[in-house]
Amino acid sequence: MARQSWGLAAESSAAEAAEPAVTLAAPKRATDSEVQVPVAAPPVAYQLLGRMDEAGRPRIVLSNAQRTLVLGVGELIDQQWRIEAIGPTGAQLLWLSGGQKQNLAYSSP
């Protein structure tokens, strides 16, 4: 019986040696055509005319050919932009679709 167990062990070692070695493939690198470039935020369709305080909260006055808006921090412009901050020189807006921020300065007369 001892010879059989040595024989089985030898056969299994030979079978294992005959199997091809497993190699791991390198991770696939993205080609230039596959790299996604973030989409640029569209221009804000309003001019920032001024700032005012209402009940102690800063608000901005925006205008374009169709309408004039008075908005505060957290409010939305055409469901595309959210006012993030209002400062002494302008306002910071966040483009909701792309997460990009844009500064809008007060227009000079």
Beta strands, then each sheet from edge to edge (+ up, - down):
strand 1: 47-54
strand 2: 57-63
strand 3: 68-72
strand 4: 76-77
strand 5: 81-86
strand 6: 90-95
strand 7: 101-105
sheet 1: 1+ 2- 3+
sheet 2: 4+ 5- 6+ 7-
end
